[in-house]
Amino acid sequence: MSHDDDLLPLPPTPPGRYRHYKGQDYQVHGVVRHSETLEALVLYTPLYNSTGLWVRPHGMFFGTLEVEGRTVQRFVRIGD
């Protein structure tokens, strides 16, 4: 069992509006920790529908991927 002072700090994750590389917007609420794995997860809400809260691994949310031969960020912050 881990103690609070054994936990690594969560990565900086500014709340605000983010745009997915496919064009849809999301509201990021912050970063949370998985209770079993301690993995950092981004907590967000799609702004184009009413499906509620979602989480995605922090590394995946802020990662890059190749689209049509170029490297792009999966999500880009566009404002508050």
HTML snippet that shows the backbone in 3Dmol.js (N, CA, C, O; Angstrom):
<script src="https://3Dmol.org/build/3Dmol-min.js"></script>
<div id="view" style="width:600px;height:400px;position:relative"></div>
<script>
const pdb = `
ATOM      1  N   MET A   1       0.851  -1.189   0.000  1.00  0.00           N
ATOM      2  CA  MET A   1       0.000   0.000   0.000  1.00  0.00           C
ATOM      3  C   MET A   1       0.886   1.238   0.000  1.00  0.00           C
ATOM      4  O   MET A   1       1.832   1.316   0.784  1.00  0.00           O
ATOM      5  N   SER A   2       0.600   2.192  -0.854  1.00  0.00           N
ATOM      6  CA  SER A   2       1.404   3.400  -0.906  1.00  0.00           C
ATOM      7  C   SER A   2       0.883   4.461   0.038  1.00  0.00           C
ATOM      8  O   SER A   2      -0.303   4.521   0.362  1.00  0.00           O
ATOM      9  N   HIS A   3       1.797   5.281   0.459  1.00  0.00           N
ATOM     10  CA  HIS A   3       1.460   6.425   1.302  1.00  0.00           C
ATOM     11  C   HIS A   3       1.474   7.663   0.432  1.00  0.00           C
ATOM     12  O   HIS A   3       2.102   7.683  -0.627  1.00  0.00           O
ATOM     13  N   ASP A   4       0.782   8.695   0.880  1.00  0.00           N
ATOM     14  CA  ASP A   4       0.687   9.926   0.087  1.00  0.00           C
ATOM     15  C   ASP A   4       2.049  10.450  -0.337  1.00  0.00           C
ATOM     16  O   ASP A   4       2.209  10.908  -1.469  1.00  0.00           O
ATOM     17  N   ASP A   5       3.043  10.389   0.564  1.00  0.00           N
ATOM     18  CA  ASP A   5       4.337  10.960   0.218  1.00  0.00           C
ATOM     19  C   ASP A   5       5.148  10.049  -0.694  1.00  0.00           C
ATOM     20  O   ASP A   5       6.222  10.446  -1.146  1.00  0.00           O
ATOM     21  N   ASP A   6       4.661   8.824  -0.982  1.00  0.00           N
ATOM     22  CA  ASP A   6       5.323   7.926  -1.931  1.00  0.00           C
ATOM     23  C   ASP A   6       4.877   8.201  -3.364  1.00  0.00           C
ATOM     24  O   ASP A   6       5.525   7.754  -4.310  1.00  0.00           O
ATOM     25  N   LEU A   7       3.776   8.933  -3.531  1.00  0.00           N
ATOM     26  CA  LEU A   7       3.206   9.155  -4.864  1.00  0.00           C
ATOM     27  C   LEU A   7       4.008  10.198  -5.625  1.00  0.00           C
ATOM     28  O   LEU A   7       4.403  11.224  -5.073  1.00  0.00           O
ATOM     29  N   LEU A   8       4.241   9.918  -6.901  1.00  0.00           N
ATOM     30  CA  LEU A   8       4.844  10.926  -7.769  1.00  0.00           C
ATOM     31  C   LEU A   8       3.814  12.017  -8.019  1.00  0.00           C
ATOM     32  O   LEU A   8       2.616  11.734  -8.053  1.00  0.00           O
ATOM     33  N   PRO A   9       4.257  13.267  -8.196  1.00  0.00           N
ATOM     34  CA  PRO A   9       3.279  14.319  -8.487  1.00  0.00           C
ATOM     35  C   PRO A   9       2.593  14.057  -9.832  1.00  0.00           C
ATOM     36  O   PRO A   9       3.185  13.495 -10.753  1.00  0.00           O
ATOM     37  N   LEU A  10       1.344  14.476  -9.917  1.00  0.00           N
ATOM     38  CA  LEU A  10       0.624  14.361 -11.190  1.00  0.00           C
ATOM     39  C   LEU A  10       1.212  15.360 -12.185  1.00  0.00           C
ATOM     40  O   LEU A  10       1.647  16.442 -11.788  1.00  0.00           O
ATOM     41  N   PRO A  11       1.230  15.009 -13.473  1.00  0.00           N
ATOM     42  CA  PRO A  11       1.781  15.939 -14.464  1.00  0.00           C
ATOM     43  C   PRO A  11       0.924  17.191 -14.602  1.00  0.00           C
ATOM     44  O   PRO A  11      -0.294  17.134 -14.434  1.00  0.00           O
ATOM     45  N   PRO A  12       1.561  18.325 -14.908  1.00  0.00           N
ATOM     46  CA  PRO A  12       0.782  19.556 -15.108  1.00  0.00           C
ATOM     47  C   PRO A  12      -0.218  19.365 -16.245  1.00  0.00           C
ATOM     48  O   PRO A  12       0.125  18.881 -17.323  1.00  0.00           O
ATOM     49  N   THR A  13      -1.448  19.754 -15.981  1.00  0.00           N
ATOM     50  CA  THR A  13      -2.514  19.586 -16.973  1.00  0.00           C
ATOM     51  C   THR A  13      -3.449  20.782 -16.863  1.00  0.00           C
ATOM     52  O   THR A  13      -4.412  20.748 -16.097  1.00  0.00           O
ATOM     53  N   PRO A  14      -3.173  21.842 -17.625  1.00  0.00           N
ATOM     54  CA  PRO A  14      -4.024  23.027 -17.522  1.00  0.00           C
ATOM     55  C   PRO A  14      -5.461  22.732 -17.929  1.00  0.00           C
ATOM     56  O   PRO A  14      -5.694  22.216 -19.022  1.00  0.00           O
ATOM     57  N   PRO A  15      -6.438  23.054 -17.064  1.00  0.00           N
ATOM     58  CA  PRO A  15      -7.831  22.905 -17.478  1.00  0.00           C
ATOM     59  C   PRO A  15      -8.150  23.889 -18.594  1.00  0.00           C
ATOM     60  O   PRO A  15      -7.469  24.902 -18.753  1.00  0.00           O
ATOM     61  N   GLY A  16      -9.169  23.591 -19.350  1.00  0.00           N
ATOM     62  CA  GLY A  16      -9.587  24.480 -20.430  1.00  0.00           C
ATOM     63  C   GLY A  16     -10.109  23.699 -21.618  1.00  0.00           C
ATOM     64  O   GLY A  16     -10.361  22.497 -21.541  1.00  0.00           O
ATOM     65  N   ARG A  17     -10.265  24.420 -22.720  1.00  0.00           N
ATOM     66  CA  ARG A  17     -10.775  23.820 -23.959  1.00  0.00           C
ATOM     67  C   ARG A  17      -9.624  23.282 -24.789  1.00  0.00           C
ATOM     68  O   ARG A  17      -8.588  23.928 -24.948  1.00  0.00           O
ATOM     69  N   TYR A  18      -9.831  22.086 -25.311  1.00  0.00           N
ATOM     70  CA  TYR A  18      -8.841  21.437 -26.153  1.00  0.00           C
ATOM     71  C   TYR A  18      -9.523  20.977 -27.423  1.00  0.00           C
ATOM     72  O   TYR A  18     -10.706  20.637 -27.416  1.00  0.00           O
ATOM     73  N   ARG A  19      -8.777  20.969 -28.507  1.00  0.00           N
ATOM     74  CA  ARG A  19      -9.306  20.502 -29.794  1.00  0.00           C
ATOM     75  C   ARG A  19      -8.590  19.214 -30.175  1.00  0.00           C
ATOM     76  O   ARG A  19      -7.361  19.147 -30.170  1.00  0.00           O
ATOM     77  N   HIS A  20      -9.369  18.202 -30.501  1.00  0.00           N
ATOM     78  CA  HIS A  20      -8.853  16.927 -30.985  1.00  0.00           C
ATOM     79  C   HIS A  20      -8.371  17.124 -32.422  1.00  0.00           C
ATOM     80  O   HIS A  20      -8.897  17.974 -33.142  1.00  0.00           O
ATOM     81  N   TYR A  21      -7.400  16.363 -32.829  1.00  0.00           N
ATOM     82  CA  TYR A  21      -6.858  16.529 -34.185  1.00  0.00           C
ATOM     83  C   TYR A  21      -7.908  16.328 -35.268  1.00  0.00           C
ATOM     84  O   TYR A  21      -7.714  16.782 -36.396  1.00  0.00           O
ATOM     85  N   LYS A  22      -9.025  15.654 -34.952  1.00  0.00           N
ATOM     86  CA  LYS A  22     -10.101  15.482 -35.935  1.00  0.00           C
ATOM     87  C   LYS A  22     -11.073  16.663 -35.936  1.00  0.00           C
ATOM     88  O   LYS A  22     -11.994  16.703 -36.751  1.00  0.00           O
ATOM     89  N   GLY A  23     -10.871  17.649 -35.006  1.00  0.00           N
ATOM     90  CA  GLY A  23     -11.647  18.888 -35.058  1.00  0.00           C
ATOM     91  C   GLY A  23     -12.673  19.120 -33.981  1.00  0.00           C
ATOM     92  O   GLY A  23     -13.206  20.226 -33.888  1.00  0.00           O
ATOM     93  N   GLN A  24     -12.982  18.125 -33.153  1.00  0.00           N
ATOM     94  CA  GLN A  24     -14.004  18.331 -32.133  1.00  0.00           C
ATOM     95  C   GLN A  24     -13.386  18.873 -30.842  1.00  0.00           C
ATOM     96  O   GLN A  24     -12.225  18.601 -30.536  1.00  0.00           O
ATOM     97  N   ASP A  25     -14.178  19.643 -30.092  1.00  0.00           N
ATOM     98  CA  ASP A  25     -13.687  20.313 -28.886  1.00  0.00           C
ATOM     99  C   ASP A  25     -14.100  19.572 -27.616  1.00  0.00           C
ATOM    100  O   ASP A  25     -15.141  18.917 -27.554  1.00  0.00           O
ATOM    101  N   TYR A  26     -13.234  19.706 -26.605  1.00  0.00           N
ATOM    102  CA  TYR A  26     -13.406  19.036 -25.322  1.00  0.00           C
ATOM    103  C   TYR A  26     -13.059  20.009 -24.209  1.00  0.00           C
ATOM    104  O   TYR A  26     -12.247  20.914 -24.402  1.00  0.00           O
ATOM    105  N   GLN A  27     -13.664  19.827 -23.053  1.00  0.00           N
ATOM    106  CA  GLN A  27     -13.325  20.602 -21.865  1.00  0.00           C
ATOM    107  C   GLN A  27     -12.535  19.699 -20.931  1.00  0.00           C
ATOM    108  O   GLN A  27     -13.042  18.677 -20.469  1.00  0.00           O
ATOM    109  N   VAL A  28     -11.296  20.077 -20.655  1.00  0.00           N
ATOM    110  CA  VAL A  28     -10.470  19.330 -19.708  1.00  0.00           C
ATOM    111  C   VAL A  28     -10.700  19.913 -18.318  1.00  0.00           C
ATOM    112  O   VAL A  28     -10.590  21.121 -18.111  1.00  0.00           O
ATOM    113  N   HIS A  29     -11.020  19.037 -17.375  1.00  0.00           N
ATOM    114  CA  HIS A  29     -11.285  19.446 -15.996  1.00  0.00           C
ATOM    115  C   HIS A  29     -10.040  19.326 -15.120  1.00  0.00           C
ATOM    116  O   HIS A  29      -9.917  20.014 -14.107  1.00  0.00           O
ATOM    117  N   GLY A  30      -9.136  18.463 -15.510  1.00  0.00           N
ATOM    118  CA  GLY A  30      -7.914  18.271 -14.737  1.00  0.00           C
ATOM    119  C   GLY A  30      -7.364  16.879 -14.945  1.00  0.00           C
ATOM    120  O   GLY A  30      -7.744  16.163 -15.872  1.00  0.00           O
ATOM    121  N   VAL A  31      -6.456  16.515 -14.056  1.00  0.00           N
ATOM    122  CA  VAL A  31      -5.834  15.193 -14.130  1.00  0.00           C
ATOM    123  C   VAL A  31      -6.134  14.457 -12.827  1.00  0.00           C
ATOM    124  O   VAL A  31      -6.118  15.049 -11.748  1.00  0.00           O
ATOM    125  N   VAL A  32      -6.404  13.168 -12.941  1.00  0.00           N
ATOM    126  CA  VAL A  32      -6.720  12.322 -11.796  1.00  0.00           C
ATOM    127  C   VAL A  32      -5.803  11.103 -11.823  1.00  0.00           C
ATOM    128  O   VAL A  32      -5.096  10.859 -12.800  1.00  0.00           O
ATOM    129  N   ARG A  33      -5.830  10.348 -10.731  1.00  0.00           N
ATOM    130  CA  ARG A  33      -4.961   9.179 -10.617  1.00  0.00           C
ATOM    131  C   ARG A  33      -5.827   7.920 -10.555  1.00  0.00           C
ATOM    132  O   ARG A  33      -6.817   7.884  -9.824  1.00  0.00           O
ATOM    133  N   HIS A  34      -5.462   6.893 -11.315  1.00  0.00           N
ATOM    134  CA  HIS A  34      -6.152   5.599 -11.265  1.00  0.00           C
ATOM    135  C   HIS A  34      -5.908   4.974  -9.894  1.00  0.00           C
ATOM    136  O   HIS A  34      -4.770   4.941  -9.426  1.00  0.00           O
ATOM    137  N   SER A  35      -6.951   4.484  -9.251  1.00  0.00           N
ATOM    138  CA  SER A  35      -6.841   3.992  -7.875  1.00  0.00           C
ATOM    139  C   SER A  35      -6.001   2.717  -7.741  1.00  0.00           C
ATOM    140  O   SER A  35      -5.438   2.462  -6.676  1.00  0.00           O
ATOM    141  N   GLU A  36      -5.913   1.932  -8.785  1.00  0.00           N
ATOM    142  CA  GLU A  36      -5.158   0.684  -8.706  1.00  0.00           C
ATOM    143  C   GLU A  36      -3.756   0.808  -9.290  1.00  0.00           C
ATOM    144  O   GLU A  36      -2.783   0.353  -8.690  1.00  0.00           O
ATOM    145  N   THR A  37      -3.660   1.431 -10.472  1.00  0.00           N
ATOM    146  CA  THR A  37      -2.369   1.490 -11.168  1.00  0.00           C
ATOM    147  C   THR A  37      -1.598   2.771 -10.879  1.00  0.00           C
ATOM    148  O   THR A  37      -0.399   2.845 -11.147  1.00  0.00           O
ATOM    149  N   LEU A  38      -2.277   3.785 -10.332  1.00  0.00           N
ATOM    150  CA  LEU A  38      -1.729   5.125 -10.061  1.00  0.00           C
ATOM    151  C   LEU A  38      -1.421   5.896 -11.339  1.00  0.00           C
ATOM    152  O   LEU A  38      -0.798   6.957 -11.285  1.00  0.00           O
ATOM    153  N   GLU A  39      -1.846   5.380 -12.481  1.00  0.00           N
ATOM    154  CA  GLU A  39      -1.633   6.060 -13.766  1.00  0.00           C
ATOM    155  C   GLU A  39      -2.358   7.405 -13.778  1.00  0.00           C
ATOM    156  O   GLU A  39      -3.474   7.521 -13.272  1.00  0.00           O
ATOM    157  N   ALA A  40      -1.714   8.418 -14.359  1.00  0.00           N
ATOM    158  CA  ALA A  40      -2.331   9.736 -14.528  1.00  0.00           C
ATOM    159  C   ALA A  40      -3.329   9.679 -15.680  1.00  0.00           C
ATOM    160  O   ALA A  40      -3.005   9.214 -16.773  1.00  0.00           O
ATOM    161  N   LEU A  41      -4.536  10.154 -15.426  1.00  0.00           N
ATOM    162  CA  LEU A  41      -5.611  10.156 -16.416  1.00  0.00           C
ATOM    163  C   LEU A  41      -6.160  11.564 -16.549  1.00  0.00           C
ATOM    164  O   LEU A  41      -6.331  12.263 -15.550  1.00  0.00           O
ATOM    165  N   VAL A  42      -6.434  11.983 -17.769  1.00  0.00           N
ATOM    166  CA  VAL A  42      -7.046  13.292 -18.020  1.00  0.00           C
ATOM    167  C   VAL A  42      -8.557  13.129 -17.925  1.00  0.00           C
ATOM    168  O   VAL A  42      -9.135  12.251 -18.564  1.00  0.00           O
ATOM    169  N   LEU A  43      -9.190  13.980 -17.125  1.00  0.00           N
ATOM    170  CA  LEU A  43     -10.641  13.985 -16.954  1.00  0.00           C
ATOM    171  C   LEU A  43     -11.213  15.071 -17.852  1.00  0.00           C
ATOM    172  O   LEU A  43     -10.852  16.240 -17.722  1.00  0.00           O
ATOM    173  N   TYR A  44     -12.112  14.687 -18.770  1.00  0.00           N
ATOM    174  CA  TYR A  44     -12.616  15.651 -19.747  1.00  0.00           C
ATOM    175  C   TYR A  44     -14.054  15.363 -20.137  1.00  0.00           C
ATOM    176  O   TYR A  44     -14.581  14.281 -19.877  1.00  0.00           O
ATOM    177  N   THR A  45     -14.679  16.352 -20.768  1.00  0.00           N
ATOM    178  CA  THR A  45     -16.046  16.251 -21.269  1.00  0.00           C
ATOM    179  C   THR A  45     -16.064  16.660 -22.733  1.00  0.00           C
ATOM    180  O   THR A  45     -15.530  17.715 -23.075  1.00  0.00           O
ATOM    181  N   PRO A  46     -16.660  15.858 -23.607  1.00  0.00           N
ATOM    182  CA  PRO A  46     -16.856  16.303 -24.987  1.00  0.00           C
ATOM    183  C   PRO A  46     -17.825  17.487 -24.997  1.00  0.00           C
ATOM    184  O   PRO A  46     -18.821  17.482 -24.274  1.00  0.00           O
ATOM    185  N   LEU A  47     -17.536  18.495 -25.810  1.00  0.00           N
ATOM    186  CA  LEU A  47     -18.416  19.665 -25.900  1.00  0.00           C
ATOM    187  C   LEU A  47     -19.407  19.549 -27.055  1.00  0.00           C
ATOM    188  O   LEU A  47     -20.239  20.438 -27.239  1.00  0.00           O
ATOM    189  N   TYR A  48     -19.334  18.490 -27.822  1.00  0.00           N
ATOM    190  CA  TYR A  48     -20.206  18.337 -28.992  1.00  0.00           C
ATOM    191  C   TYR A  48     -21.373  17.387 -28.728  1.00  0.00           C
ATOM    192  O   TYR A  48     -22.214  17.179 -29.602  1.00  0.00           O
ATOM    193  N   ASN A  49     -21.427  16.798 -27.498  1.00  0.00           N
ATOM    194  CA  ASN A  49     -22.557  15.940 -27.147  1.00  0.00           C
ATOM    195  C   ASN A  49     -22.712  15.909 -25.621  1.00  0.00           C
ATOM    196  O   ASN A  49     -21.964  16.582 -24.910  1.00  0.00           O
ATOM    197  N   SER A  50     -23.651  15.154 -25.130  1.00  0.00           N
ATOM    198  CA  SER A  50     -23.945  15.111 -23.691  1.00  0.00           C
ATOM    199  C   SER A  50     -23.613  13.751 -23.091  1.00  0.00           C
ATOM    200  O   SER A  50     -24.402  13.203 -22.321  1.00  0.00           O
ATOM    201  N   THR A  51     -22.454  13.205 -23.437  1.00  0.00           N
ATOM    202  CA  THR A  51     -22.116  11.864 -22.963  1.00  0.00           C
ATOM    203  C   THR A  51     -21.420  11.855 -21.609  1.00  0.00           C
ATOM    204  O   THR A  51     -21.050  10.788 -21.119  1.00  0.00           O
ATOM    205  N   GLY A  52     -21.232  13.026 -20.990  1.00  0.00           N
ATOM    206  CA  GLY A  52     -20.693  13.067 -19.635  1.00  0.00           C
ATOM    207  C   GLY A  52     -19.180  13.087 -19.556  1.00  0.00           C
ATOM    208  O   GLY A  52     -18.493  13.463 -20.505  1.00  0.00           O
ATOM    209  N   LEU A  53     -18.678  12.674 -18.401  1.00  0.00           N
ATOM    210  CA  LEU A  53     -17.246  12.701 -18.118  1.00  0.00           C
ATOM    211  C   LEU A  53     -16.545  11.476 -18.697  1.00  0.00           C
ATOM    212  O   LEU A  53     -17.091  10.373 -18.720  1.00  0.00           O
ATOM    213  N   TRP A  54     -15.327  11.703 -19.161  1.00  0.00           N
ATOM    214  CA  TRP A  54     -14.490  10.640 -19.711  1.00  0.00           C
ATOM    215  C   TRP A  54     -13.082  10.784 -19.152  1.00  0.00           C
ATOM    216  O   TRP A  54     -12.709  11.853 -18.667  1.00  0.00           O
ATOM    217  N   VAL A  55     -12.297   9.711 -19.219  1.00  0.00           N
ATOM    218  CA  VAL A  55     -10.883   9.771 -18.890  1.00  0.00           C
ATOM    219  C   VAL A  55     -10.089   9.104 -20.003  1.00  0.00           C
ATOM    220  O   VAL A  55     -10.567   8.205 -20.694  1.00  0.00           O
ATOM    221  N   ARG A  56      -8.858   9.580 -20.147  1.00  0.00           N
ATOM    222  CA  ARG A  56      -7.934   9.006 -21.120  1.00  0.00           C
ATOM    223  C   ARG A  56      -6.548   9.077 -20.489  1.00  0.00           C
ATOM    224  O   ARG A  56      -6.241  10.059 -19.812  1.00  0.00           O
ATOM    225  N   PRO A  57      -5.705   8.074 -20.688  1.00  0.00           N
ATOM    226  CA  PRO A  57      -4.362   8.154 -20.135  1.00  0.00           C
ATOM    227  C   PRO A  57      -3.665   9.456 -20.540  1.00  0.00           C
ATOM    228  O   PRO A  57      -3.734   9.875 -21.696  1.00  0.00           O
ATOM    229  N   HIS A  58      -2.997  10.087 -19.576  1.00  0.00           N
ATOM    230  CA  HIS A  58      -2.345  11.378 -19.803  1.00  0.00           C
ATOM    231  C   HIS A  58      -1.381  11.312 -20.986  1.00  0.00           C
ATOM    232  O   HIS A  58      -1.380  12.200 -21.839  1.00  0.00           O
ATOM    233  N   GLY A  59      -0.575  10.277 -21.036  1.00  0.00           N
ATOM    234  CA  GLY A  59       0.387  10.141 -22.130  1.00  0.00           C
ATOM    235  C   GLY A  59      -0.280  10.039 -23.488  1.00  0.00           C
ATOM    236  O   GLY A  59       0.252  10.546 -24.475  1.00  0.00           O
ATOM    237  N   MET A  60      -1.418   9.403 -23.557  1.00  0.00           N
ATOM    238  CA  MET A  60      -2.155   9.290 -24.818  1.00  0.00           C
ATOM    239  C   MET A  60      -2.807  10.635 -25.165  1.00  0.00           C
ATOM    240  O   MET A  60      -2.753  11.077 -26.313  1.00  0.00           O
ATOM    241  N   PHE A  61      -3.421  11.278 -24.170  1.00  0.00           N
ATOM    242  CA  PHE A  61      -4.100  12.551 -24.421  1.00  0.00           C
ATOM    243  C   PHE A  61      -3.122  13.577 -24.992  1.00  0.00           C
ATOM    244  O   PHE A  61      -3.438  14.264 -25.963  1.00  0.00           O
ATOM    245  N   PHE A  62      -1.937  13.681 -24.390  1.00  0.00           N
ATOM    246  CA  PHE A  62      -0.960  14.677 -24.820  1.00  0.00           C
ATOM    247  C   PHE A  62       0.068  14.136 -25.802  1.00  0.00           C
ATOM    248  O   PHE A  62       1.049  14.809 -26.118  1.00  0.00           O
ATOM    249  N   GLY A  63      -0.157  12.929 -26.280  1.00  0.00           N
ATOM    250  CA  GLY A  63       0.773  12.320 -27.223  1.00  0.00           C
ATOM    251  C   GLY A  63       0.594  12.816 -28.647  1.00  0.00           C
ATOM    252  O   GLY A  63      -0.268  13.642 -28.946  1.00  0.00           O
ATOM    253  N   THR A  64       1.436  12.283 -29.504  1.00  0.00           N
ATOM    254  CA  THR A  64       1.379  12.615 -30.924  1.00  0.00           C
ATOM    255  C   THR A  64       1.051  11.352 -31.714  1.00  0.00           C
ATOM    256  O   THR A  64       1.193  10.236 -31.215  1.00  0.00           O
ATOM    257  N   LEU A  65       0.616  11.547 -32.940  1.00  0.00           N
ATOM    258  CA  LEU A  65       0.370  10.445 -33.850  1.00  0.00           C
ATOM    259  C   LEU A  65       0.626  10.922 -35.265  1.00  0.00           C
ATOM    260  O   LEU A  65       0.684  12.122 -35.533  1.00  0.00           O
ATOM    261  N   GLU A  66       0.775   9.975 -36.154  1.00  0.00           N
ATOM    262  CA  GLU A  66       1.027  10.324 -37.550  1.00  0.00           C
ATOM    263  C   GLU A  66      -0.288  10.319 -38.318  1.00  0.00           C
ATOM    264  O   GLU A  66      -1.035   9.341 -38.298  1.00  0.00           O
ATOM    265  N   VAL A  67      -0.553  11.429 -38.992  1.00  0.00           N
ATOM    266  CA  VAL A  67      -1.772  11.587 -39.794  1.00  0.00           C
ATOM    267  C   VAL A  67      -1.350  12.072 -41.166  1.00  0.00           C
ATOM    268  O   VAL A  67      -0.757  13.142 -41.303  1.00  0.00           O
ATOM    269  N   GLU A  68      -1.654  11.289 -42.172  1.00  0.00           N
ATOM    270  CA  GLU A  68      -1.333  11.643 -43.558  1.00  0.00           C
ATOM    271  C   GLU A  68       0.134  12.055 -43.718  1.00  0.00           C
ATOM    272  O   GLU A  68       0.454  13.037 -44.388  1.00  0.00           O
ATOM    273  N   GLY A  69       1.018  11.269 -43.078  1.00  0.00           N
ATOM    274  CA  GLY A  69       2.447  11.494 -43.240  1.00  0.00           C
ATOM    275  C   GLY A  69       3.062  12.579 -42.375  1.00  0.00           C
ATOM    276  O   GLY A  69       4.254  12.861 -42.502  1.00  0.00           O
ATOM    277  N   ARG A  70       2.279  13.195 -41.498  1.00  0.00           N
ATOM    278  CA  ARG A  70       2.866  14.213 -40.617  1.00  0.00           C
ATOM    279  C   ARG A  70       2.510  13.917 -39.166  1.00  0.00           C
ATOM    280  O   ARG A  70       1.484  13.298 -38.883  1.00  0.00           O
ATOM    281  N   THR A  71       3.359  14.360 -38.253  1.00  0.00           N
ATOM    282  CA  THR A  71       3.146  14.152 -36.827  1.00  0.00           C
ATOM    283  C   THR A  71       2.314  15.301 -36.268  1.00  0.00           C
ATOM    284  O   THR A  71       2.647  16.474 -36.436  1.00  0.00           O
ATOM    285  N   VAL A  72       1.221  14.933 -35.600  1.00  0.00           N
ATOM    286  CA  VAL A  72       0.340  15.940 -34.996  1.00  0.00           C
ATOM    287  C   VAL A  72       0.078  15.575 -33.538  1.00  0.00           C
ATOM    288  O   VAL A  72       0.166  14.411 -33.146  1.00  0.00           O
ATOM    289  N   GLN A  73      -0.247  16.601 -32.741  1.00  0.00           N
ATOM    290  CA  GLN A  73      -0.658  16.363 -31.359  1.00  0.00           C
ATOM    291  C   GLN A  73      -2.100  15.863 -31.369  1.00  0.00           C
ATOM    292  O   GLN A  73      -2.927  16.357 -32.135  1.00  0.00           O
ATOM    293  N   ARG A  74      -2.396  14.894 -30.526  1.00  0.00           N
ATOM    294  CA  ARG A  74      -3.760  14.362 -30.463  1.00  0.00           C
ATOM    295  C   ARG A  74      -4.739  15.439 -30.000  1.00  0.00           C
ATOM    296  O   ARG A  74      -5.823  15.564 -30.569  1.00  0.00           O
ATOM    297  N   PHE A  75      -4.376  16.223 -28.972  1.00  0.00           N
ATOM    298  CA  PHE A  75      -5.198  17.317 -28.470  1.00  0.00           C
ATOM    299  C   PHE A  75      -4.335  18.557 -28.329  1.00  0.00           C
ATOM    300  O   PHE A  75      -3.171  18.463 -27.939  1.00  0.00           O
ATOM    301  N   VAL A  76      -4.898  19.728 -28.647  1.00  0.00           N
ATOM    302  CA  VAL A  76      -4.192  21.011 -28.517  1.00  0.00           C
ATOM    303  C   VAL A  76      -5.077  21.941 -27.706  1.00  0.00           C
ATOM    304  O   VAL A  76      -6.275  22.055 -27.965  1.00  0.00           O
ATOM    305  N   ARG A  77      -4.486  22.603 -26.727  1.00  0.00           N
ATOM    306  CA  ARG A  77      -5.245  23.554 -25.896  1.00  0.00           C
ATOM    307  C   ARG A  77      -5.586  24.792 -26.741  1.00  0.00           C
ATOM    308  O   ARG A  77      -4.724  25.359 -27.411  1.00  0.00           O
ATOM    309  N   ILE A  78      -6.864  25.195 -26.692  1.00  0.00           N
ATOM    310  CA  ILE A  78      -7.299  26.341 -27.492  1.00  0.00           C
ATOM    311  C   ILE A  78      -7.836  27.481 -26.643  1.00  0.00           C
ATOM    312  O   ILE A  78      -8.226  28.517 -27.183  1.00  0.00           O
ATOM    313  N   GLY A  79      -7.865  27.313 -25.328  1.00  0.00           N
ATOM    314  CA  GLY A  79      -8.327  28.414 -24.466  1.00  0.00           C
ATOM    315  C   GLY A  79      -8.936  27.924 -23.178  1.00  0.00           C
ATOM    316  O   GLY A  79      -8.946  26.734 -22.864  1.00  0.00           O
ATOM    317  N   ASP A  80      -9.455  28.917 -22.429  1.00  0.00           N
ATOM    318  CA  ASP A  80     -10.074  28.591 -21.149  1.00  0.00           C
ATOM    319  C   ASP A  80     -11.496  28.173 -21.392  1.00  0.00           C
ATOM    320  O   ASP A  80     -12.215  27.851 -20.446  1.00  0.00           O
TER     321      ASP A  80
END
`;
const viewer = $3Dmol.createViewer("view");
viewer.addModel(pdb, "pdb");
viewer.setStyle({}, {cartoon: {color: "spectrum"}});
viewer.zoomTo();
viewer.render();
</script>
